[in-house]
């Protein structure tokens, strides 16, 4: 009897084991295809190109095709247009909630309205913000470093990675205490090693938690000026990542393969900006039932989802009347671009709109010299009526005008710092008024910056030469009055920290967009005329080889 009982138990055990294997096999076979729709650097472009209503249409179209769909954003969504400026990002979060975002990582511009505002927006969002390297000084992450989603029968981890350039490409003082000490970290320093280690730690933790697929949502970019913090730098110094969905540099990468530290291929993709493309990361089961990942970019608008379109219309109605008010006119096209190529030029060269914005600060505040960072001049104005909304598009940040006493040497250092990246773009490239200067691009920049990207010194030959103030050679020992805004003069924005602590003559007296309106209306008589006709400006900045 005992032998028969043992035999029966053995058969039952074998049947149960076989059933378990069969169920497991059945689960693998029944993997549902997954699509991760991704966006980056939308910059308030709610109706640009595909638009958010078009994005919602892609979401529904993939669902009808049988895909499980998840929607993620890789940073810089809430800033860049009047809708963001007027609501300090709230309207954008409302729209992202309505469209159905599932996860987002932070870009540098998520902080442009201040740390308290970001934390409030984070609470308002019906999706988590993630970042593995946004920490306090003890290394504790401020946000969850990753989330794991059950998608199509797989455990998919999404890990956030944020650029350490956030310190200088947002407002440095937002990350400091009242004494100017940094109280937050983006794991900067050690030639990128700290960033790589923070992301690797999150990847390893997600794998240990059972993640079968790891997708990094990064706001790092691919610009040479961002080395060692680019998305490619991250990939080649880590393992365990299957794909990196990137933002920050507005790059367009459909599916690049970059080898990681173990020599394995990792997908890198980025959609550009302003919803010109929607990215799709498709996850399907291969012949051996392991997940196969591919990425693609979609530039065509399928249709506009009616529900999303109607919601966006209700949001727009709350502020459109204000935006449509005519405040001035221009007889000439005012541009941020090189008309010969159509490419953005305001971050590498003089433009007529850059001249106009810098002149506004100098004249309205009564300064000797004025600076405007190229990254703060965001949109063109065509000839014709100028609306309040167009002015807000040019200056969307809400920076406040300031006047300081500075030395000639500080001006020289600022010009050197601002030209260090040429021929690459730099948001801190200075459009100027009251002075002219040359940049010898054949001289390699010798600017030294700290781990936060802020100016330390010029260690060698200078590329900036022949600086004239009011037609006379600048005197490094002399004192000049300099007009700009709080981001640059008080907060060390774009790494231009050489003015911090100087004597303030006028402190945050006008918001940036009002400075521009007042100059056009009060000084130019309400009309921007032929003196600004040349799109390449008035010859204030000369670049020589």
C-alpha positions, 0 to 999 in steps of 0.5 A, spaced: 500 500 500 505 504 501 509 503 495 502 504 491 501 511 495 508 513 493 507 512 486 500 515 486 503 521 489 509 521 484 504 521 478 500 527 481 507 531 483 509 530 475 502 532 473 502 538 477 509 540 475 507 539 468 501 543 469 506 549 472 510 548 466 505 548 461 502 555 464 508 558 464 509 557 457 502 559 455 504 565 459 510 567 455 506 565 448 500 570 450 505 576 451 501 582 449 505 587 444 507 593 448 508 600 445 511 606 449 509 612 446 514 618 448 515 625 448 521 630 450 522 637 450 515 639 448 516 646 451 508 648 451 507 646 444 500 644 445 498 644 438 504 645 435 506 639 429 502 633 432 500 636 438 497 633 444 490 631 441 494 628 435 498 624 441 492 622 444 490 619 437 496 615 436 495 612 443 488 610 441 490 607 434 495 603 438 490 600 443 485 599 437 491 595 434 491 590 440 497 594 443 498 595 451 500 602 451 504 607 456 505 614 455 512 617 458 515 624 457 522 625 458 522 633 460 522 640 459 514 640 458 512 645 462 516 651 459 517 655 453 510 658 451 505 663 454 501 657 456 506 655 461 508 662 463 501 665 465 500 659 469 507 657 471 506 650 468 499 648 471 495 648 464 501 643 461 500 639 467 492 639 466 493 637 459 498 632 460 493 629 466 488 629 461 492 626 455 494 620 460 501 620 461 504 615 465 511 617 467 515 623 466 522 625 468 525 632 470 528 636 465 532 642 467 526 647 465 521 643 470 524 648 475 524 654 471 518 657 476 522 655 482 523 649 486 516 650 490 512 651 484 515 644 481 514 640 488 507 643 487 506 641 480 509 634 482 503 633 487 498 636 481 501 631 476 497 624 476 503 621 474 510 620 477 516 624 476 522 620 476 530 621 477 535 617 479 540 622 480 536 628 483 538 628 490 540 631 497 547 632 499 546 625 503 545 622 496 538 621 498 533 621 492 528 627 492 524 623 487 523 615 486 529 613 482 525 608 478 518 605 477 516 598 474 510 597 470 507 590 468 506 591 461 504 585 456 506 580 461 513 583 462 516 587 468 518 593 465 522 598 469 523 606 467 529 609 470 529 617 470 536 620 469 536 628 469 542 632 466 547 635 472 547 641 467 540 643 470 544 647 475 546 652 470 541 651 465 535 653 470 536 658 475 542 656 480 539 659 486 533 655 486 538 649 488 541 653 494 540 655 501 539 663 503 547 663 504 548 660 497 550 653 498 547 648 494 543 643 498 541 639 492 545 635 487 544 632 480 550 627 482 555 631 478 563 631 478 568 626 477 568 626 470 561 623 470 562 617 474 557 620 479 552 620 474 553 613 471 553 610 478 547 613 481 543 610 474 547 604 475 544 603 482 537 604 480 538 599 474 541 594 479 535 595 484 530 595 478 533 588 476 533 585 483 526 587 484 524 583 478 525 587 472 525 584 465 526 590 461 530 596 463 528 603 459 532 609 462 528 616 461 533 621 460 534 628 460 541 628 458 542 630 450 547 628 445 550 635 445 558 635 445 558 641 450 554 636 455 560 631 455 561 627 460 553 628 461 550 625 455 546 620 454 551 616 450 556 617 455 551 614 460 550 608 456 558 606 455 559 607 462 553 602 465 550 595 464 543 592 464 539 598 460 535 596 454 533 602 451 534 610 453 529 615 451 532 621 451 531 629 451 535 636 452 538 637 446 532 637 441 536 631 437 532 627 432 534 619 433 530 614 431 534 608 433 541 609 434 545 603 437 550 604 442 554 599 446 554 599 453 560 597 458 559 590 456 559 591 449 552 590 448 547 594 444 543 599 447 537 603 443 538 610 443 532 615 441 529 622 441 524 625 438 526 632 437 522 638 440 515 641 440 511 634 438 514 634 431 515 627 432 512 622 437 516 616 439 514 609 439 518 603 443 515 597 441 516 591 445 514 584 442 516 577 444 521 574 439 521 566 437 525 564 443 519 568 447 524 573 449 522 581 449 524 584 442 525 592 442 525 597 436 524 604 436 520 609 431 519 616 430 512 618 427 511 625 424 504 625 421 498 627 424 493 621 424 487 625 426 486 630 432 482 626 438 476 630 439 476 629 447 483 631 448 482 637 443 476 639 446 479 639 453 485 643 450 480 648 447 477 649 454 484 651 457 486 656 451 480 659 453 482 661 460 488 666 457 487 667 449 484 674 450 490 676 454 495 673 449 491 676 443 492 684 445 496 688 440 501 691 444 506 694 438 508 693 431 514 691 427 516 693 420 521 688 419 521 680 421 525 679 428 528 673 428 532 668 432 535 664 426 540 664 420 535 666 414 540 663 409 539 656 413 533 657 417 537 654 423 537 657 430 542 662 430 541 666 437 545 661 441 551 662 436 551 669 433 548 676 433 541 676 430 536 683 430 531 680 435 537 679 440 539 686 438 532 689 440 532 685 446 539 687 449 537 694 447 531 694 451 534 692 457 540 698 456 535 703 454 529 702 459 534 701 465 539 707 463 545 702 463 552 703 459 552 695 457 546 690 457 546 683 456 541 678 454 542 670 454 541 667 447 537 661 451 532 667 453 530 669 446 525 664 444 521 665 438 521 670 432 516 675 431 514 676 423 513 683 421 506 686 423 502 687 429 505 684 435 501 681 440 502 680 448 502 673 446 508 674 442 512 678 447 511 672 452 513 667 447 520 671 446 521 672 453 517 666 457 521 665 463 518 671 467 525 674 469 526 680 472 530 686 470 536 688 474 542 694 474 548 692 477 555 696 478 560 691 475 568 691 472 570 691 465 574 685 467 567 681 469 564 683 463 570 680 459 570 674 463 562 673 462 563 674 454 569 669 454 564 664 458 559 665 453 563 664 447 566 658 450 562 653 446 563 655 439 561 653 434 556 649 438 550 652 441 550 655 448 544 658 451 549 663 455 551 666 448 550 673 450 547 678 445 549 685 447 547 692 447 552 698 448 558 694 446 561 690 440 566 684 441 570 679 436 570 672 437 576 668 435 573 661 434 580 659 432 583 659 439 581 654 443 577 656 449 581 656 456 575 657 460 575 653 467 568 651 470 566 647 476 562 641 477 556 645 477 558 648 470 559 655 473 565 660 471 572 659 475 577 662 471 580 663 464 586 659 464 589 661 457 589 665 451 582 668 450 578 668 444 574 674 446 578 680 443 577 687 441 571 689 446 569 696 445 564 700 450 561 706 446 566 705 441 572 705 446 576 699 448 574 696 455 578 698 461 578 692 465 579 696 471 573 701 470 566 700 473 560 700 468 553 699 469 550 693 466 543 691 465 540 684 465 535 680 469 536 676 475 537 669 472 544 672 470 546 677 474 544 675 481 543 667 480 549 665 476 544 663 470 548 659 464 554 659 469 555 666 469 556 667 476 562 673 476 557 678 478 554 675 484 555 680 490 556 686 486 552 692 487 545 692 485 542 699 483 536 697 481 533 690 483 528 686 479 524 692 477 520 690 471 519 683 468 522 681 462 517 681 457 514 688 460 522 691 459 521 689 451 514 692 451 516 698 454 522 699 449 518 698 443 512 703 445 516 708 449 522 709 446 521 706 439 514 710 438 510 703 438 514 701 431 520 697 430 523 700 424 528 699 419 534 700 424 533 692 426 532 690 419 538 686 418 537 679 420 544 678 422 544 685 427 548 691 427 555 688 427 556 688 434 558 681 434 564 678 429 566 671 429 573 670 426 577 664 424 
